[in-house]
């Protein structure tokens, strides 16, 4: 028999993944061109040409032991140095290779962090709506995830409630900006206020509270919006990054952690994270793609492609009678359901072959999420279906 903890995970398995699997079945039944799947953040944009060129160059010219062999659990030293140098150039930081740990995507990095930081019963705060897997990442290591209720006017963090919820048991706070599922970018003013609250509470409690910035969507920001780099605002910040979205490489599972020297207990955290990387079974991040991303740190996804999708879907949904905040980043729309039970709305949408995810999956019922990292044709062809769907609610 499986463990009781795993039984709970199975029973509450990801609604996003379930919707994705259902979409594949519907595509077999009705034809892929007749199913409009907005469920999963699986980039439709091809990886930049630099990625293919890097793979070919590496495999042609590099010694196999330098591409496919074991290395330091934290990753290749030269790759980590290249990542640190790129960050320093972009954000005016002063990182070095010891501050960088190459990870099996952002999810692997988050699990490494939770293993490194949490004792049983430690609390981790995050802001609703949030990526639902955070709960699993925290409970994997017997931590307790606490949800800060959302400000549905702006979807900026609810800092008043946040301040009230911080306690002596708070070990970490997870933020995700640009945000999944809302597409909102947390403003510099918001980050400054959050940092001030955390500094005050650390002094009050005599503890260290780590701010974990989960940043797979950092490069996807529109209309000139700046995404603050959080290590510059709060000393106890750790950054988790993934190339899944920025380079359209979700299946390659490659990312990194940034653990600055300024962290409380930095030396121990850096050492423990490398050990956690090993004993959790990752051992190290994928070797070939460590080499690849080192050559592609300046490459970018086709932001204009996503922006056209964003504008077309946002305007089309408004025309159909749906409302949402216009996203500033990522590739999601978080749309107000026309009825209180958004799960019922999602079920109704399936009748029109529209696959959307209920907001309760992100701890924010009454909303639905649409991922617009799909083909432009999917959006154009889906919009009349949304108009038909909404006739049921007028």
C-alpha positions as CSV (number, residue, x, y, z in Angstrom):
1,X,0.0,0.0,0.0
2,X,1.2,3.5,-0.7
3,X,2.0,6.0,2.0
4,X,-0.7,8.2,3.5
5,X,1.1,11.3,2.4
6,X,1.2,10.0,-1.2
7,X,-2.4,9.0,-1.0
8,X,-3.3,12.7,-0.3
9,X,-1.1,13.8,-3.2
10,X,-2.8,11.3,-5.6
11,X,-6.3,12.4,-4.5
12,X,-5.5,16.0,-4.9
13,X,-3.4,15.7,-8.1
14,X,-3.0,18.7,-10.4
15,X,-6.2,19.9,-12.0
16,X,-4.0,21.5,-14.7
17,X,-2.4,18.2,-15.7
18,X,-5.8,16.5,-15.5
19,X,-7.2,19.1,-17.9
20,X,-4.2,18.6,-20.2
21,X,-4.7,14.9,-20.4
22,X,-8.4,15.3,-21.1
23,X,-7.5,17.7,-23.9
24,X,-5.4,15.0,-25.6
25,X,-8.4,12.6,-25.4
26,X,-10.7,15.2,-26.8
27,X,-8.2,15.9,-29.6
28,X,-8.3,12.2,-30.6
29,X,-12.1,12.3,-30.5
30,X,-12.8,15.6,-32.3
31,X,-9.6,16.4,-34.0
32,X,-6.8,18.6,-32.6
33,X,-7.9,21.6,-34.7
34,X,-11.4,21.5,-33.0
35,X,-10.1,21.5,-29.4
36,X,-8.9,24.8,-27.8
37,X,-6.6,23.8,-25.0
38,X,-5.6,26.7,-22.7
39,X,-4.8,24.5,-19.7
40,X,-1.0,24.0,-19.6
41,X,1.8,26.6,-19.7
42,X,3.6,24.6,-22.4
43,X,5.3,27.1,-24.8
44,X,4.2,26.9,-28.4
45,X,7.1,29.3,-29.4
46,X,10.1,27.4,-30.7
47,X,13.4,27.6,-28.8
48,X,15.7,30.4,-30.1
49,X,18.0,29.4,-32.9
50,X,21.0,29.9,-30.5
51,X,19.8,26.7,-28.6
52,X,20.1,24.4,-31.6
53,X,23.4,26.0,-32.7
54,X,24.8,25.5,-29.2
55,X,23.8,21.9,-29.0
56,X,25.4,21.2,-32.4
57,X,28.6,23.1,-31.5
58,X,28.9,21.3,-28.2
59,X,28.4,17.8,-29.4
60,X,30.7,18.4,-32.4
61,X,33.6,19.9,-30.6
62,X,33.5,19.0,-26.9
63,X,35.1,16.0,-25.2
64,X,32.3,13.6,-24.2
65,X,33.5,13.6,-20.6
66,X,33.0,17.4,-20.6
67,X,29.4,17.1,-21.8
68,X,27.9,13.9,-20.4
69,X,30.0,13.1,-17.3
70,X,29.5,13.8,-13.6
71,X,30.5,17.1,-12.2
72,X,30.3,19.0,-8.9
73,X,26.8,18.5,-7.5
74,X,26.2,22.3,-7.8
75,X,27.0,22.1,-11.5
76,X,29.9,22.9,-13.9
77,X,32.1,25.7,-12.4
78,X,32.4,27.5,-15.7
79,X,28.7,27.4,-16.3
80,X,27.9,28.8,-12.9
81,X,30.5,31.5,-13.4
82,X,28.9,32.4,-16.7
83,X,25.4,32.7,-15.0
84,X,26.8,34.8,-12.3
85,X,28.5,37.2,-14.8
86,X,25.4,37.5,-16.8
87,X,23.3,38.4,-13.7
88,X,25.9,40.9,-12.6
89,X,25.9,42.6,-16.0
90,X,22.1,42.8,-16.1
91,X,21.3,43.7,-12.5
92,X,24.4,45.3,-11.1
93,X,24.9,42.5,-8.6
94,X,28.2,41.0,-7.4
95,X,27.6,37.2,-7.6
96,X,30.2,34.6,-8.2
97,X,30.0,30.9,-9.0
98,X,29.6,29.8,-5.4
99,X,26.3,31.7,-5.3
100,X,24.9,29.6,-8.2
101,X,23.6,26.1,-8.0
102,X,22.4,24.5,-11.3
103,X,19.0,22.8,-10.8
104,X,16.6,20.4,-12.5
105,X,14.3,23.3,-13.5
106,X,12.6,25.6,-11.0
107,X,10.7,22.8,-9.4
108,X,13.9,20.9,-8.6
109,X,15.3,24.2,-7.2
110,X,12.3,24.8,-5.0
111,X,12.5,21.2,-3.6
112,X,16.2,21.7,-2.9
113,X,15.5,24.9,-1.0
114,X,12.7,23.4,1.1
115,X,14.9,20.4,2.0
116,X,17.7,22.9,2.9
117,X,15.7,25.3,5.0
118,X,12.7,23.6,6.6
119,X,12.4,21.8,9.9
120,X,9.1,20.0,10.6
121,X,6.4,22.5,11.4
122,X,8.1,25.5,9.9
123,X,5.7,27.8,8.1
124,X,6.1,29.1,4.5
125,X,3.9,32.0,3.4
126,X,2.8,32.6,-0.2
127,X,0.3,35.0,-1.9
128,X,-2.9,33.7,-3.4
129,X,-3.4,33.1,-6.2
130,X,-0.3,30.9,-6.5
131,X,1.1,27.9,-8.4
132,X,-0.5,25.0,-6.6
133,X,2.6,22.8,-6.5
134,X,4.1,25.1,-3.9
135,X,1.9,23.2,-1.4
136,X,3.5,19.9,-2.4
137,X,7.0,21.4,-2.3
138,X,6.5,22.6,1.3
139,X,4.7,19.5,2.6
140,X,7.3,17.2,1.0
141,X,9.6,18.3,3.9
142,X,6.9,18.5,6.6
143,X,6.5,22.3,6.4
144,X,3.2,24.1,6.6
145,X,2.1,26.4,3.7
146,X,0.1,29.4,4.7
147,X,-1.9,31.3,2.0
148,X,-2.2,35.1,2.2
149,X,-5.6,35.9,0.8
150,X,-5.6,37.8,-2.5
151,X,-6.3,41.5,-3.2
152,X,-8.6,40.8,-6.2
153,X,-8.7,44.5,-7.1
154,X,-5.0,44.6,-8.3
155,X,-3.7,41.1,-7.5
156,X,-0.7,42.8,-5.9
157,X,0.3,41.0,-2.6
158,X,-2.1,41.8,0.2
159,X,0.6,43.2,2.5
160,X,-1.7,44.1,5.4
161,X,-2.8,40.5,5.8
162,X,0.8,39.3,5.1
163,X,2.1,41.4,8.0
164,X,-0.5,39.9,10.3
165,X,0.3,36.3,9.3
166,X,4.1,36.5,9.9
167,X,5.1,34.7,13.1
168,X,8.1,33.1,14.9
169,X,7.4,30.0,12.9
170,X,7.7,31.7,9.5
171,X,10.9,30.3,7.8
172,X,10.3,31.5,4.3
173,X,8.0,33.5,1.9
174,X,7.5,32.5,-1.7
175,X,6.8,35.2,-4.3
176,X,6.3,34.6,-8.0
177,X,6.5,37.7,-10.3
178,X,5.6,37.9,-13.1
179,X,2.8,35.8,-11.6
180,X,1.3,32.5,-12.5
181,X,-1.8,32.6,-12.8
182,X,-2.5,36.4,-13.0
183,X,0.3,37.7,-15.2
184,X,0.7,40.6,-12.7
185,X,4.2,42.0,-12.1
186,X,4.8,43.0,-8.4
187,X,5.7,46.7,-8.5
188,X,8.9,48.1,-7.0
189,X,6.8,49.9,-4.4
190,X,5.2,46.6,-3.4
191,X,8.6,44.9,-3.1
192,X,10.0,47.7,-1.0
193,X,7.1,47.6,1.4
194,X,7.3,43.8,1.7
195,X,11.1,44.0,2.4
196,X,10.5,46.6,5.1
197,X,7.9,44.4,6.8
198,X,10.2,41.4,6.7
199,X,13.1,43.4,8.1
200,X,10.9,44.6,11.0
201,X,9.6,41.1,11.7
202,X,13.0,39.5,11.7
203,X,14.1,41.9,14.4
204,X,10.9,41.5,16.3
205,X,11.1,37.6,16.3
206,X,14.9,37.3,16.4
207,X,14.7,34.9,13.4
208,X,15.8,34.8,9.8
209,X,13.0,34.8,7.2
210,X,14.0,33.9,3.7
211,X,12.3,35.5,0.7
212,X,12.2,33.0,-2.2
213,X,11.7,34.6,-5.6
214,X,10.4,32.0,-8.1
215,X,11.2,33.5,-11.5
216,X,10.4,31.3,-14.5
217,X,8.6,34.1,-16.2
218,X,11.1,36.9,-15.6
219,X,11.9,37.5,-19.3
220,X,8.2,37.6,-20.3
221,X,7.2,41.2,-19.5
222,X,5.3,43.5,-21.8
223,X,4.9,47.2,-22.5
224,X,8.3,48.1,-21.1
225,X,7.4,46.9,-17.6
226,X,10.4,46.4,-15.3
227,X,10.5,43.3,-13.1
228,X,12.4,44.2,-9.9
229,X,15.4,41.9,-9.0
230,X,14.6,41.1,-5.4
231,X,18.1,40.5,-4.0
232,X,18.6,44.3,-4.3
233,X,15.7,45.0,-1.9
234,X,16.0,42.4,0.8
235,X,19.2,40.8,2.0
236,X,17.7,37.3,2.8
237,X,16.5,36.7,-0.8
238,X,17.1,33.5,-2.7
239,X,16.2,33.4,-6.4
240,X,15.0,30.3,-8.3
241,X,15.1,30.6,-12.1
242,X,14.2,28.3,-15.0
243,X,14.9,28.4,-18.7
244,X,11.6,26.5,-19.4
245,X,9.7,29.6,-20.4
246,X,12.4,32.1,-21.4
247,X,14.0,29.6,-23.9
248,X,11.0,27.3,-24.5
249,X,12.7,24.3,-22.8
250,X,10.3,23.0,-20.3
251,X,11.1,19.3,-20.9
252,X,14.8,19.8,-20.6
253,X,14.5,20.6,-16.9
254,X,17.3,23.2,-16.5
255,X,17.5,26.2,-14.1
256,X,19.5,27.6,-11.2
257,X,19.3,29.0,-7.7
258,X,21.0,32.2,-6.6
259,X,22.1,32.2,-3.0
260,X,23.9,35.5,-2.2
261,X,26.7,35.8,0.3
262,X,24.6,38.3,2.2
263,X,22.1,35.6,3.4
264,X,22.0,34.7,7.1
265,X,24.0,31.5,7.2
266,X,25.0,31.8,3.6
267,X,28.0,29.4,3.8
268,X,25.8,26.6,5.4
269,X,22.9,27.2,3.0
270,X,25.1,27.0,-0.1
271,X,26.8,23.8,1.2
272,X,23.5,22.2,2.2
273,X,21.8,23.0,-1.1
274,X,24.5,21.2,-3.0
275,X,24.0,18.2,-0.7
276,X,20.2,18.3,-1.0
277,X,20.6,18.4,-4.8
278,X,22.5,15.1,-4.5
279,X,20.5,13.2,-1.9
280,X,17.1,14.1,-3.4
281,X,18.2,12.1,-6.4
282,X,18.9,14.9,-8.9
283,X,22.7,14.4,-8.3
284,X,23.2,17.3,-10.7
285,X,21.3,19.3,-13.3
286,X,21.3,17.9,-16.9
287,X,24.9,18.1,-18.1
288,X,24.4,18.8,-21.8
289,X,21.9,21.6,-21.1
290,X,24.1,23.2,-18.5
291,X,26.6,23.6,-21.4
292,X,23.9,24.8,-23.7
293,X,22.4,27.5,-21.6
294,X,25.9,28.9,-20.8
295,X,26.0,29.8,-24.5
296,X,22.5,31.1,-24.6
297,X,22.3,33.5,-21.7
298,X,21.6,36.4,-23.9
299,X,19.0,34.6,-26.1
300,X,15.4,35.4,-25.8
301,X,12.0,33.9,-26.6
302,X,9.8,35.6,-29.2
303,X,8.1,38.1,-26.9
304,X,6.2,39.7,-29.8
305,X,4.5,36.3,-30.5
306,X,3.3,36.1,-26.9
307,X,2.3,39.8,-27.0
308,X,0.1,39.3,-30.0
309,X,-1.6,36.4,-28.4
310,X,-2.1,38.4,-25.2
311,X,-3.7,41.4,-27.0
312,X,-5.9,39.2,-29.2
313,X,-7.2,37.0,-26.4
314,X,-7.6,39.8,-23.9
315,X,-9.6,41.9,-26.3
316,X,-11.6,39.0,-27.6
317,X,-12.6,37.8,-24.2
318,X,-13.7,41.4,-23.3
319,X,-15.8,41.5,-26.4
320,X,-17.4,38.1,-25.3
321,X,-18.3,39.7,-22.0
322,X,-15.6,38.3,-19.7
323,X,-13.4,40.5,-17.5
324,X,-9.8,40.3,-16.2
325,X,-6.8,42.4,-15.3
326,X,-4.6,42.8,-18.4
327,X,-1.5,40.8,-17.7
328,X,1.9,42.6,-17.6
329,X,4.0,39.4,-17.9
330,X,4.0,35.6,-18.1
331,X,1.5,34.1,-20.6
332,X,-1.7,33.7,-18.6
333,X,-5.0,35.5,-18.3
334,X,-6.9,35.2,-14.9
335,X,-10.5,35.7,-15.9
336,X,-13.5,36.4,-13.6
337,X,-16.0,33.6,-13.9
338,X,-19.5,34.8,-14.9
339,X,-20.9,32.5,-12.1
340,X,-19.7,31.9,-8.5
341,X,-18.8,28.3,-9.1
342,X,-16.0,28.5,-11.6
343,X,-15.6,24.7,-11.8
344,X,-19.1,24.5,-13.2
345,X,-18.1,27.2,-15.7
346,X,-15.1,25.2,-16.7
347,X,-17.3,22.1,-17.2
348,X,-19.7,24.2,-19.4
349,X,-16.7,25.4,-21.4
350,X,-15.8,21.8,-22.3
351,X,-19.1,21.6,-24.2
352,X,-17.5,24.1,-26.6
353,X,-14.2,22.2,-26.6
354,X,-12.6,25.0,-24.5
355,X,-10.2,23.8,-21.8
356,X,-9.6,26.3,-19.0
357,X,-8.4,25.8,-15.4
358,X,-10.5,26.7,-12.3
359,X,-9.1,29.4,-10.1
360,X,-9.5,27.2,-7.0
361,X,-6.5,25.3,-8.3
362,X,-4.6,28.5,-7.4
363,X,-6.4,29.1,-4.1
364,X,-8.6,31.8,-5.7
365,X,-12.1,30.5,-6.6
366,X,-14.4,32.5,-8.8
367,X,-11.7,32.9,-11.5
368,X,-10.3,30.8,-14.3
369,X,-6.9,30.7,-15.9
370,X,-6.1,30.6,-19.6
371,X,-2.6,29.9,-20.9
372,X,-2.0,31.9,-24.1
373,X,1.3,30.2,-25.0
374,X,-0.7,28.5,-27.8
375,X,-0.7,29.0,-31.5
376,X,-2.3,32.3,-32.7
377,X,-4.7,30.3,-34.8
378,X,-6.0,28.5,-31.7
379,X,-6.8,31.9,-30.1
380,X,-8.5,33.2,-33.2
381,X,-10.6,30.1,-33.7
382,X,-11.5,29.8,-30.0
383,X,-12.9,33.3,-29.6
384,X,-16.2,32.6,-31.4
385,X,-16.6,29.6,-29.1
386,X,-16.2,31.9,-26.1
387,X,-18.9,34.1,-27.5
388,X,-21.2,31.1,-27.8
389,X,-20.3,30.0,-24.3
390,X,-21.1,33.4,-22.8
391,X,-24.6,33.4,-24.4
392,X,-25.5,31.0,-21.6
393,X,-24.8,33.7,-19.0
394,X,-26.5,36.8,-20.5
